Amino acid sequence: MPFKTQETGEEALQKWIDDHLYSPTPAVRSIAKTIAQWQEPIQHYFSFRVTNAKIEGTHNKVKVIKRRAYGYRNIERFKIRIRLECKPAI
C-alpha cells in the first residue's frame, strides 16, 4: 500500500511497531524489535530508494569463493577467480 507522503509512511511504520512490539507471539515480538532497531535505515530507503544490495551480493560471492578456495597457494589465481566470477553482467 503506497503512501502519499513520507510522513504517512513513517507514521504507519511506527504504528505497526507499536501494535506488534507487545504481541503474545514471541516471533512477532522479535520481528517488531528488529524493525524498531532498523527503523531509521528503513525510512531512508523509502526517502532515497538506494540500497547496497549489489555490493552485498558481490561480498557474499567473494566469501563463497574464499571458502571454496581454501588452500590456494597462489594468491594471483585467487584474484583471477574473483574477477571472473564477479565481473559485471552485460
Buried (B, 14 or more C-beta within 10 A) or exposed (E): EEEEEEEEBBEEBEEEBEEBBEEEEEEBBEBBEEBBEEBEEBBEEEEEEEEEEEEEEBEEEBEEBEEEEEEBEEEEEBEEBBEEEEEEEE
